[in-house]
């Protein structure tokens, strides 16, 4: 499934999200501060943020489409685009930069590296390409940095805006967690859910095990 694809491609042992989650595309947001809190839970080796969701795409002729945006930390260890064919993950530190899959170029009316469209009303420049990072279920995948994703999610952001570091109350979708020991996953899950009462935790195998 599309859910297991993203989870399987991550290096996280546990994903944390809202306990209202129906499936990957239908959930309520968490707050950025929760990644810091998760890092302090006993048994957690590392915690990172993922921003995920469907966004409006506009090509250069202002034709509308849909993309699935995935915002992650380019300096992180728990999630990154896979099968990169061109570009470097570090390039996503540039404002309003994205990776797309080669198979998505035609549909998004993009020619390749350096070309651009818009996510919502903000420019999105292609700085990298993947090969086969696709899903039958999800819209065209667009990978970007947390700062860029947070800005694309801000309805008040303008073309002159500069993507900023996330603040404690900024909305995120998932906290990705790597446990210090795989043997302690169940215990760490319980501790995370106790620390965040309105969340659930899941992992592979056994998606959505509470």
C-alpha positions in Angstrom: 0.0 0.0 0.0 1.0 3.6 -0.3 1.3 3.9 3.5 3.6 0.9 3.8 5.8 2.2 0.9 6.7 5.4 2.7 7.1 3.7 6.1 9.2 1.0 4.6 11.4 3.5 2.8 12.1 5.3 6.1 14.7 4.4 8.7 12.3 4.9 11.6 11.2 2.1 13.9 8.1 4.0 15.0 5.8 6.6 13.5 3.8 8.8 15.7 0.6 10.6 14.5 -2.8 11.8 15.7 -5.0 9.1 17.2 -7.7 10.4 14.8 -5.8 9.1 11.8 -7.9 7.1 9.4 -5.2 6.5 6.9 -2.0 8.2 5.8 -3.8 11.0 3.9 -6.5 11.6 6.5 -5.2 12.6 9.9 -5.0 15.6 12.2 -1.7 17.5 12.7 0.7 17.4 15.6 2.9 20.3 16.7 6.6 20.7 16.0 7.4 20.8 19.7 6.4 17.2 20.0 9.5 16.1 18.2 11.6 17.6 20.9 9.5 16.0 23.6 9.7 12.6 21.8 13.5 12.9 21.8 13.4 13.0 25.6 11.3 9.8 26.0 13.3 7.0 27.5 14.5 4.5 24.9 14.3 7.0 22.0 17.6 7.3 20.1 16.4 9.9 17.5 13.2 11.7 16.6 12.5 13.6 13.4 9.6 15.4 11.7 7.7 14.6 8.6 5.2 17.0 7.0 2.9 15.2 4.6 -0.2 16.0 2.6 -1.9 16.8 -0.7 -1.2 20.2 -2.3 -2.4 22.1 -5.3 0.1 22.2 -8.2 0.2 24.9 -10.9 2.3 24.5 -14.0 3.8 27.5 -15.8 0.6 28.0 -17.8 -1.4 28.0 -14.5 -3.1 24.7 -15.2 -4.1 23.0 -12.0 -3.1 19.6 -10.7 -2.4 17.7 -7.5 0.8 16.5 -5.8 1.6 14.7 -2.5 4.1 16.9 -0.7 6.6 15.2 1.7 8.6 17.6 3.8 11.6 16.2 5.7 14.9 17.2 7.2 17.7 17.2 4.6 20.2 16.7 7.4 18.2 13.9 9.0 18.7 10.2 9.1 15.2 8.7 9.3 13.7 9.7 5.9 14.9 10.8 2.5 13.8 10.4 -1.1 14.9 7.1 -2.6 16.4 6.2 -6.0 17.9 9.6 -6.5 19.0 9.9 -10.1 20.0 13.6 -10.2 20.8 16.3 -7.6 21.8 16.2 -4.0 19.5 16.1 -0.9 21.4 19.2 0.4 20.0 21.1 -2.6 16.6 21.1 -0.9 18.0 23.6 1.6 17.5 26.2 -1.1 14.2 28.2 -0.7 11.2 26.7 -2.7 13.2 23.8 -4.1 11.8 20.3 -4.8 12.6 16.8 -5.9 10.2 15.0 -8.2 10.2 11.6 -9.9 11.2 11.4 -13.6 7.9 9.7 -14.4 6.1 12.8 -13.0 7.8 15.4 -15.3 5.3 15.2 -18.2 2.2 15.3 -16.0 3.5 18.3 -14.1 4.6 20.0 -17.3 8.2 20.1 -16.2 11.3 19.7 -18.4 13.8 18.6 -15.8 16.3 20.2 -13.4 16.0 23.9 -13.1 12.4 24.0 -14.3 9.6 25.1 -12.0 5.9 25.3 -11.3 4.1 26.3 -8.2 2.8 24.6 -5.1 -0.3 26.6 -4.1 0.9 30.1 -5.0 4.6 29.7 -4.3 7.4 28.9 -6.8 8.7 25.3 -6.7 12.0 24.8 -8.5 13.2 21.3 -9.5 16.7 20.7 -8.0 16.6 16.9 -8.0 15.0 13.8 -9.6 14.2 10.4 -8.4 13.7 7.2 -10.5 10.8 5.1 -9.4 9.8 7.0 -6.3 6.1 6.6 -7.1 2.9 5.2 -5.8 -0.1 3.9 -7.7 -2.4 5.3 -5.0 -0.7 8.7 -4.2 -0.5 11.7 -6.4 2.8 12.7 -7.9 5.3 12.8 -5.0 7.1 16.1 -4.3 9.9 16.0 -1.8 11.1 19.2 -0.1 12.7 20.5 3.1 10.7 21.0 6.3 11.1 24.8 6.1 9.8 24.8 2.5 6.9 22.5 3.3 6.0 24.6 6.3 5.9 27.7 4.1 3.9 25.9 1.3 1.4 25.0 4.1 1.1 28.7 5.2 -1.9 30.3 3.4 -0.4 33.7 4.2 3.0 33.1 2.7 3.9 35.3 -0.3 6.3 34.9 -3.2 8.7 37.2 -1.3 8.5 35.1 1.8 11.7 33.3 3.1 11.1 29.8 4.5 11.8 29.9 8.2 12.8 27.3 10.8 9.8 25.7 12.3 8.5 27.1 15.6 7.1 25.0 18.5 3.4 25.4 17.5 3.9 24.9 13.7 1.9 22.0 12.4 3.5 18.7 11.4 2.1 15.4 10.4 4.3 12.7 11.8 7.1 12.2 14.3 9.6 9.5 13.2 11.4 7.7 15.9 14.4 5.4 16.0 14.6 3.3 19.1 17.9 2.6 20.9 17.0 -1.1 20.8 14.7 -2.9 18.4 13.9 -5.2 21.3 12.3 -2.4 23.2 9.9 -1.2 20.5 6.7 -2.1 22.4 7.9 -0.4 25.6 9.0 2.7 23.7 5.6 2.9 21.9 3.8 2.7 25.2 6.0 5.5 26.6 5.4 7.7 23.6 1.6 7.2 23.7 1.7 8.0 27.5 3.7 11.2 26.8 1.3 12.2 24.0 -2.2 11.0 25.0 -3.9 12.0 21.7 -1.5 10.1 19.5 -1.1 6.6 18.2 2.1 4.8 17.1 2.7 2.4 14.3 5.4 0.6 12.5 6.2 -2.1 10.0 5.5 -5.0 10.2 2.0 -4.6 11.7 0.9 -1.2 10.4 -1.1 0.7 13.0 -0.3 -1.5 15.9 -1.1 0.4 19.1 
